[in-house]
Amino acid sequence: MSKPEKSTLRLVAVRAGVSPATASRALNGNPSVDKELSRRVFAAAQELGYQFNGPSRGKSSITFIVPAIASTYFSYTATGVIEVAREAGYHVSLMLSDSDPERELECLRNARGPDTAGIILAPVSTRDPRELAPELAGLPIVITGPRHIGDGLVHVHLNNEEAAYLSTRYLLRLGRKNIAFVIYYWTNRVLNYQDFIEEYNASDHGCFTAYDRYSGYCRALREAGLEIDPSLLAFGGFSYESGYACARRLLASGADFDAVIVPNDRCGVGFLNLLQEQGFRVPGQVSLVCLNGDLISKIVSPTLTSISSSDYEIGRRSAQQLIRLIRGEPAQDVQIDANLSIESSTQYIL
């Protein structure tokens, strides 16, 4: 058991209005405790900064909950998790949320098995998993992907704002002024600018990488003295089909763009193919940058300028921080630096 000196189980029990025994059972995920009581104990533990990792010691399984495993992002992240876990004597169980918040909740509720030492979650929901599933209270959890979805949780993520800022600033230096930007979510959350900007202005940006990336895009444009043009924003996803559809919609809208930033290289290839089919020269007329690029970005023509993949490192660092929590050691948020890899899909305007 590991906790701050001034935050004891007794204080958690007093704050929650229950007995210390009930508080202990709730924090251990005992199903006999009423769910409302568990929520009160969990809220009190959060408020007091109480960390309870004891039940995980001696257990040998780590659960990794991901939206999809076919995505290269999560396959590489999972590889990093598995390698670090294996070195530390843990095996990894994968659970798929299928990018569905309800399915994710089901995964969370089923994640705490008798041998579960901790959880790594790549969330599609913006809710703190401990609020969604009080039975997880006391179980070490690391969040990978978003910058922040809950106080007291450890987060491991790419510096997404800097990734978009570096990409936009680079395109501006090439002389590109009308830079389209593809905004994405794991689910079809927002599909138009008005709804997006209302939520963007009202939300905690840390819940969605899309918001952080949009912030970096806006920062670079404003530094260059340019206004944000809503006609240059497209709403899509991570797939080839999404990139193809976004390019089609932008062209059909009459938007005048000389560059585009897309979320990843699969989306980038879809965007590239539609442009080429329609007779546009890339990079001559349109420069293209992907905010996550791996093998695909290197084997298409032209090769795609991208933020270098950090998926494997994110997986390794997530597992390292989780194992520290399991052992009762201090753990911390980890932010991975963004690095731009320049390829053939970008070109200076003469």
N, C-alpha and C positions, 0 to 999 in steps of 0.2 A: 504494500500500500504506500502511495506517495502523495503527500498533500502539504500545502503551506502550513506553517506552525499555527497561524491564527485561524485556520479554517478546519475545524475538526468535524467528525461525523455527528457529534452531539449538537454542534451549532447548526449544521444542515438540518437535523431533525427538528430543532427548535424553530428555525425559520419556516420549515414546511408544515409545522404543527402536527408532527407524528412522533412516534417513539423512535429511539435510536435503532431498535431492532427492525422496525418497519423501514426506516431509511436505508439500513444496510441491505435488507432483502430487495428493496426497489433498485438500488444501485448495482446489485448483482444480477438484475434482470429476472428475479423470481416471479413466475407468472401468477403466483397466488396473491400478489399485491394488486389492489384495484388500480385501474389505469389512471384514474384521476389523481389518486395518491402518488402514483409514480411520476406523473407530470409535475406535481408540486415539489416532490423531492428533487427531481431533475432541475427544475427552475431555481430552487434554493441552492443546489450545488453550483449551478452556473453563476448565480449572483455572488456567491462567496469564493469563487475560483477554486472549488474543491476538485481535485483530481483523484480518481480511484481506479488504479490499474491492477490491483492485486489478483482479481479473478483470472487474469490472462496468463499469469505465470505458470509455467509447466505445460501449457497448451502448445500445439504444434502446427495449427492451421491459420493461414491468413486468407481472408475473403477479399477478392477484387471485383467490384461491381462496375460494369462498363456499359455504355449504350449499345456498342456493337463490337464484334471482334474481327469482322471482315475488313474494317478500316485499318489501313497501315498505321495510322496514329496509335490506335489502341493495341495493335499486335506488337508494335515496337515497345510501347509503354509496358505491356504485359511481360515482354521478354526481360526488360530491366527489372521489373518487380520480382519475377521468378528467379532470376540469377542471384539477386541479393538475398532473397528469402532462403534459397537453397543453401547458400554459403553459411547462413545463420542457423540452419537446421529446421526451417519451416517449409511446409508445402503450401501451394497456392490453389485455392478453389475460385474459379471464375463464375460469375453470375451475370446474365445479360438483362438489361432493362429495356432493350429494344427502343431506346429513345422515348419511352413512354413513362410519364411521371407516376401513373398508377402501378405500372409494372415495377418501377423503381421502388415504390413503397413496399410492394410485395417482397422484393428482394431484400430490402432492409429488415423487414419483419422476420424473414427466414434466415438471415445471415448469422444470427447468434446460435451456433451449434455448441455441443458440449466440448468440442476441441478448438473452438475459435479463439485465437489470441488477439485478433484485431482486424480492422476493415480498412481498405483503401477504396474510396468512392470517387468515381468520375460522374458527377451528378448532371441530370437534366432538369431537376427541380431547383428552385431558388431557396427552398426551406432548409433550415438546419435539420440534419437527419435525426438528431437526438430529440427534436420536437415531433418529428413525424413518427418515430418509433421509440417511445420511452424505454422499451425493454433493452435498448442499446446503452442506456446510462452506465457509465463506468467502463465501457469497452473502448480501448484506444481506437481512434478514427483519424485517418488522414484524407484530406480532400485534394484531388488532383484535377487541374484544369482551371476552374474559376479562382480568382484572386481572394475572394472572401465570401462565405455564405453563413458563417456563424462565429461568434466570439468564443475564444477558448479552443477552437479547432486548429490543427496544423494544416496549412495549405502549401502545396507545391505547384508552381505554375511558371509558364513563360511570361516574360515582361511584354505583354501583348500591346500595351499602349506604345511602348518604344518600338515594337516591331512595325506597327502601322506608321508611326512617325518617321522612322528611318526610310521606309519604303516610299512614302509620299514625298519626303524631302529630296530623296534621290531622283525621283521622277521630275520634280520641279527644277532640279539642277540640270536635267537633260533638256529643259526648255518646254516641258509639257505643262500646260496650264489648265486643261479641262480633264481632270482625273476622275473617272467613274470609280465607284466603290461598292462592292457587293457585301451586303449585310446579311448575316446568317444566324440561325438558331438551330439547336438540335431538333426542335419541334417547330411547326408552322405557327409561331407565336405572334408575329407581327408581319404584315404583308404590305403596308403602305406607310408613307413618310409621316403623315399626321399622327397615326397611332404610335409609330416608333418614337418620334420626338417627344410626345407626351410622356411616354414611359421612360425614355432616356432622362428627361429632366426630373422625373419623380422617383427614380429607382436608385438603389445602391448599385453603382457601376460594377462593383466587385463580383456580383452574382453572374454576370455574363461577360465572356471574353469579347463578344460583339461590341459591347459598350466601351470597353477599354480601347479596343482597336479603333472604333469611331472617334474616340477622344484624341488618339494620336494622329489620325488623319486630319481632324479639324485643327489641331495645334499647328501642324506643319503648314496648312493652307493659310491660316491667320498670320503666322510669322512672315509669310510671303505677301501679305496684304491682299489675299483673295477671300471672297465670301463663299460660304457653303451654298452649293447649288443643288437643291433637292432633286432636280431632274437627272442628276448624275448618280443617284443612289438606286441600287437594285436590291431586291430582297430575294434571297435564295438559300442554298444549302451547300453541302460539301461534295456532292456527287458530280460526275461528268454531265449527267442529264440536267442538273441544276445550272451549271455553268453555261451550257448550250442554250437553255431557256432564258437565262438572264441576258445573254448577248442578243438574242432575238428580240426580247422586250425593249432593251435599250435602243437598238437600231430602229425598231418599229415606232418608238416614241419620238424619233427625230432628234434625240439628244446628241449634241455635238461633243464627242469625247476623243481625246488623242492619247489616252492612257487608261488603264484599269487596274485596280487592285482586287484580287479575289482571295477567298479564305484558304484554299489549298491547291495543290497541283492537279488533283482530279477535276475540280471545278475549273481550273485554269485551262486544261486541255479541252474541255467542252466549250469554253468561251473562245479559245483559239480556233477550234475547228469551224465554228459558225462564222467567225470573222473571215477565215480563209475561203470558205464556201461562197461567201458574198463578195469576194474579190478584194478584201482589205489586206494590205501588206503589214505583217507583224515582223519586225518592229517599225518598218518605215512610216506607216500611218498611225499605228496604235502600239504603244509599249504596254507590256503586261508583266505584272509582279504578283507572285503568290505569297501569302503570309505563312505558309508551311509547305515546304518542298522536300521531296525525297527522290527515290529512283525514277519515278515517272517524269519529274522535271528535267532529268538528264537524258532521257531517251527519245523525247519528241523533237520535232524540228519546227521552229527554232527551240533550242533548250530554254527553260524558263527561269528567269531571275526570281529568286525566292529567299525567304527567311529560312535559314538552314534548319533542318529537322532537329529538334531536341527531345523527341519522344522517348527514346531509350534512356536518356539521362534523367528525364522527369520520372520515369518508372523507377530507376535506381534510387533517386533521391527520396521518392515517396516511401519506398520500402525501408530505406535507412532510417528515416524519421519515425516510421511506425514501430520499427524494432526498438528504437530508443524509448518510445512510450511504453511498449510492452515490458521493457526491463526496468521501468520506473525512472528512467534518466530524462534530463531536460531535452526537449525537442523544440524546433522552431520552424517558422515559415521559410520556404526556400523560393527565391525568384531566379529563374534562369535567364541569362542575358540573351538578347536577340542579336543575331548576326546575319547580315545581308550577303547572299551569294549571287554575284552578278553573272548573268548568262546572256544568251543571244536575243532574248525577247524584249530587251530594252535598248534604245538607241537615242543618241543626241540628235536633236532637230537642227539641221544645217540652215 
